């Protein structure tokens, strides 16, 4: 492999989260090949999985605020829930087409991150991002071969030195486009080639959704769909003093991945997270 006004969410077919261990790499690929594209924010929240079609060239995975906090299944979980959302990466698991470039954007305030990507078939490290700070992104990696991959990074939380944030990437020869599939047309219902080539996500306090949506559109993002959820840790300064949060699925057309990151950098630091 070479490294090189917002509409309500649509009712989408549910995907299943990628299994962490039971299936082998080849079995996992066969399962994922059968899945149609799915960008439903509700599904991403519930299954922790996003499936992209063959028209998407860039995926920006979000590291959300407080994403470094451990989940309750950690060997030494905290006495109370410290996460805002139920996954350390959004999406935690992604199915992408061959040739997709992937990068990780750090929106976890005050915490650096590192991404290490491992080929499950060989256990070889195929990508190491190095450390990248808040409101910056890792260098992209272009996934040129099919395969099942795991990625992880330390939380950099002093209280939980052994906790690893984990996710998966599955690269397939995708048969379906994201925005021309009858099973997952865009939010507008159109089943035509939209020119959309980049997908990312963003978490926003619900009381700011109109303001932030306007700013995102001003930066050239399309608002595909959204899902409102309650912060797992309640409302405090880490959530913008707002218990209700909104998960947005954003799209972009005709920009390279660096331009998309620059646009995110204009908005994400202004969110009232701490």
C-alpha positions as CSV (number, residue, x, y, z in Angstrom):
1,X,0.0,0.0,0.0
2,X,1.3,3.4,-0.9
3,X,1.0,6.2,1.7
4,X,0.9,8.8,-0.3
5,X,-32.2,25.8,6.7
6,X,-30.2,21.5,7.7
7,X,-32.6,18.7,6.8
8,X,-33.6,16.0,9.3
9,X,-31.7,12.7,9.1
10,X,-32.9,10.2,6.5
11,X,-34.1,6.8,7.5
12,X,-31.2,4.6,6.4
13,X,-30.6,0.9,6.4
14,X,-28.6,0.0,9.5
15,X,-25.1,-1.2,9.2
16,X,-23.4,-3.3,11.7
17,X,-20.2,-2.1,13.5
18,X,-17.0,-3.7,12.4
19,X,-16.1,-6.6,14.7
20,X,-12.8,-6.0,16.5
21,X,-11.6,-9.6,16.6
22,X,-13.9,-12.5,15.7
23,X,-13.7,-12.3,11.9
24,X,-10.5,-12.7,9.9
25,X,-9.3,-10.0,7.5
26,X,-10.7,-11.8,4.4
27,X,-14.0,-12.7,6.0
28,X,-14.4,-9.1,7.2
29,X,-13.7,-7.8,3.6
30,X,-16.4,-10.1,2.2
31,X,-18.9,-8.9,4.8
32,X,-18.2,-5.3,4.1
33,X,-18.3,-5.6,0.3
34,X,-22.0,-6.4,0.7
35,X,-22.8,-3.1,2.5
36,X,-24.3,-0.2,0.5
37,X,-22.9,3.3,1.3
38,X,-24.4,4.9,4.4
39,X,-23.7,8.4,5.7
40,X,-26.6,8.5,8.1
41,X,-25.4,10.4,11.2
42,X,-27.9,8.4,13.3
43,X,-26.4,5.2,12.0
44,X,-22.8,6.5,12.6
45,X,-23.7,7.2,16.2
46,X,-25.5,4.0,16.8
47,X,-23.2,1.6,15.0
48,X,-20.0,3.6,15.1
49,X,-19.6,2.8,11.4
50,X,-19.6,4.8,8.1
51,X,-19.6,3.2,4.7
52,X,-18.5,5.3,1.7
53,X,-19.1,4.7,-1.9
54,X,-16.7,4.8,-4.9
55,X,-17.3,8.5,-5.6
56,X,-15.6,9.7,-2.3
57,X,-11.9,10.4,-2.6
58,X,-11.2,11.9,0.8
59,X,-12.3,11.0,4.3
60,X,-11.5,13.2,7.3
61,X,-12.0,11.3,10.6
62,X,-12.8,13.5,13.5
63,X,-11.2,13.1,16.9
64,X,-13.9,14.7,19.1
65,X,-13.5,16.7,22.2
66,X,-12.9,14.4,25.2
67,X,-12.3,11.6,22.7
68,X,-9.2,10.7,24.7
69,X,-11.3,9.6,27.7
70,X,-11.8,5.8,28.2
71,X,-15.0,3.9,27.6
72,X,-16.7,1.9,30.4
73,X,-15.2,-1.3,29.0
74,X,-11.6,-0.1,29.8
75,X,-9.9,-2.3,32.3
76,X,-9.8,0.5,34.9
77,X,-12.8,2.7,33.9
78,X,-13.3,6.1,35.5
79,X,-16.0,6.2,38.3
80,X,-18.2,8.4,36.0
81,X,-18.7,8.8,32.2
82,X,-16.2,11.3,30.9
83,X,-16.8,11.1,27.2
84,X,-19.1,13.4,25.3
85,X,-19.8,11.0,22.4
86,X,-19.7,7.2,22.4
87,X,-16.6,6.8,20.2
88,X,-13.1,8.1,20.2
89,X,-13.1,8.7,16.5
90,X,-16.0,9.7,14.3
91,X,-16.5,7.4,12.6
92,X,-14.7,4.9,14.7
93,X,-15.0,2.4,11.9
94,X,-15.0,3.3,8.2
95,X,-15.4,1.3,5.0
96,X,-13.8,3.1,2.1
97,X,-13.1,2.5,-1.6
98,X,-9.6,1.7,-2.9
99,X,-7.7,5.0,-3.6
100,X,-9.4,6.9,-0.8
101,X,-7.2,9.4,1.1
102,X,-7.8,9.4,4.9
103,X,-6.7,11.9,7.5
104,X,-7.5,12.5,11.1
105,X,-8.5,16.0,12.4
106,X,-7.8,16.7,16.1
107,X,-10.8,18.6,17.7
108,X,-9.9,17.3,21.2
109,X,-9.1,20.5,23.0
110,X,-5.7,20.6,24.8
111,X,-4.7,17.1,23.8
112,X,-2.2,15.9,21.1
113,X,-2.8,12.7,19.2
114,X,-0.9,10.0,17.3
115,X,-2.4,7.6,14.8
116,X,-0.7,4.3,14.0
117,X,-2.3,2.1,11.2
118,X,-1.7,-1.6,11.1
119,X,-2.4,-4.1,8.3
120,X,-4.4,-6.8,10.0
121,X,-3.2,-9.5,7.5
122,X,0.5,-8.9,8.4
123,X,0.4,-7.0,11.7
124,X,2.8,-4.6,10.0
125,X,2.6,-0.9,10.8
126,X,1.9,0.9,7.5
127,X,1.4,4.4,8.7
128,X,2.5,6.5,11.7
129,X,1.2,10.0,11.8
130,X,3.6,11.3,14.5
131,X,2.2,13.7,17.1
132,X,-0.3,16.4,15.9
133,X,-1.8,19.1,18.1
134,X,-5.3,20.3,18.7
135,X,-7.0,21.9,15.6
136,X,-4.5,20.3,13.3
137,X,-4.6,17.2,11.1
138,X,-2.4,14.2,10.5
139,X,-0.8,13.9,7.1
140,X,-3.1,11.9,4.8
141,X,-2.6,8.4,3.8
142,X,-4.0,7.1,0.5
143,X,-5.3,3.5,0.7
144,X,-4.4,1.9,-2.6
145,X,-5.1,-1.8,-1.9
146,X,-8.0,-3.7,-0.4
147,X,-7.6,-4.9,3.1
148,X,-8.6,-4.7,6.7
149,X,-6.7,-2.3,9.0
150,X,-6.7,-1.3,12.6
151,X,-5.6,2.1,13.9
152,X,-4.9,3.3,17.4
153,X,-3.4,6.0,19.4
154,X,-2.5,6.8,23.0
155,X,-5.0,9.0,24.9
156,X,-2.2,11.2,26.5
157,X,-4.4,11.2,29.6
158,X,-2.2,11.0,32.7
159,X,-5.0,9.2,34.7
160,X,-5.2,6.4,32.1
161,X,-1.7,5.8,30.7
162,X,-2.5,2.4,29.2
163,X,-5.7,3.4,27.5
164,X,-5.6,3.1,23.7
165,X,-8.1,4.8,21.4
166,X,-9.0,2.3,18.6
167,X,-10.7,2.3,15.3
168,X,-10.8,0.3,12.0
169,X,-10.5,1.0,8.3
170,X,-11.7,-1.5,5.7
171,X,-10.7,-0.9,2.1
172,X,-12.8,-2.5,-0.6
173,X,-13.5,-2.4,-4.3
174,X,-16.8,-0.6,-3.7
175,X,-19.5,-1.2,-6.4
176,X,-21.8,1.7,-5.4
177,X,-21.4,5.5,-5.4
178,X,-22.4,7.3,-2.2
179,X,-24.7,9.9,-3.8
180,X,-26.2,8.0,-6.7
181,X,-27.3,4.9,-4.8
182,X,-31.0,4.2,-4.5
183,X,-30.3,2.9,-1.0
184,X,-28.5,6.1,0.1
185,X,-29.2,9.1,-2.0
186,X,-28.2,12.5,-0.6
187,X,-30.4,14.2,1.9
188,X,-32.1,16.1,-0.8
189,X,-33.3,12.9,-2.4
190,X,-31.3,13.4,-5.6
191,X,-29.9,10.3,-7.2
192,X,-27.5,12.1,-9.6
193,X,-23.8,12.7,-9.6
194,X,-23.3,15.5,-7.1
195,X,-19.6,16.1,-7.6
196,X,-19.1,15.5,-3.9
197,X,-15.7,13.9,-3.2
198,X,-15.0,14.6,0.5
199,X,-16.8,13.6,3.6
200,X,-16.2,14.5,7.2
201,X,-18.1,14.8,10.5
202,X,-18.3,17.5,13.2
203,X,-19.8,17.6,16.7
204,X,-21.5,20.9,17.7
205,X,-23.5,22.0,20.8
206,X,-27.2,22.0,19.8
207,X,-27.8,25.6,20.9
208,X,-25.3,26.7,18.3
209,X,-26.3,24.6,15.4
210,X,-27.9,27.4,13.3
211,X,-24.9,29.7,13.7
212,X,-22.3,27.0,13.1
213,X,-24.2,25.6,10.1
214,X,-24.2,29.0,8.5
215,X,-20.4,29.3,9.1
216,X,-19.8,25.8,7.6
217,X,-21.8,26.6,4.5
218,X,-19.8,29.8,4.2
219,X,-16.6,27.7,4.1
220,X,-18.1,25.6,1.3
221,X,-19.3,22.6,3.3
222,X,-22.6,20.8,2.4
223,X,-24.8,19.7,5.3
224,X,-25.8,16.2,4.4
225,X,-27.6,15.2,7.5
226,X,-27.5,15.4,11.3
227,X,-28.3,13.5,14.5
228,X,-29.0,15.0,18.0
229,X,-27.8,13.2,21.1
230,X,-27.3,13.8,24.8
231,X,-23.7,14.2,26.0
232,X,-22.6,11.1,27.9
233,X,-21.0,13.3,30.6
234,X,-23.9,15.8,30.8
235,X,-23.5,19.5,30.2
236,X,-20.3,21.3,31.3
237,X,-17.5,23.3,29.9
238,X,-16.2,20.4,27.9
239,X,-19.6,20.3,26.0
240,X,-20.0,24.0,25.6
241,X,-22.3,24.0,28.7
242,X,-24.9,22.3,26.6
243,X,-26.0,18.7,27.2
244,X,-27.5,18.2,23.8
245,X,-25.0,17.8,21.0
246,X,-25.5,17.4,17.2
247,X,-23.4,15.1,15.0
248,X,-23.1,16.6,11.6
249,X,-22.1,14.8,8.4
250,X,-20.4,17.3,6.1
251,X,-19.5,17.1,2.4
252,X,-17.3,19.1,0.1
253,X,-16.7,19.3,-3.6
254,X,-13.7,20.2,-5.6
255,X,-11.3,20.9,-2.7
256,X,-8.2,18.9,-1.9
257,X,-7.8,17.5,1.5
258,X,-5.6,20.4,2.7
259,X,-8.2,22.9,1.7
260,X,-10.8,21.0,3.6
261,X,-8.6,20.9,6.7
262,X,-8.0,24.7,6.4
263,X,-11.7,25.3,6.3
264,X,-12.2,23.2,9.4
265,X,-9.5,25.2,11.1
266,X,-11.5,28.3,10.6
267,X,-14.5,26.9,12.5
268,X,-13.5,24.2,15.0
269,X,-11.4,26.4,17.3
270,X,-14.4,28.8,17.7
271,X,-16.6,26.0,19.2
272,X,-17.1,26.5,23.0
273,X,-15.4,23.3,24.1
274,X,-12.7,23.1,26.7
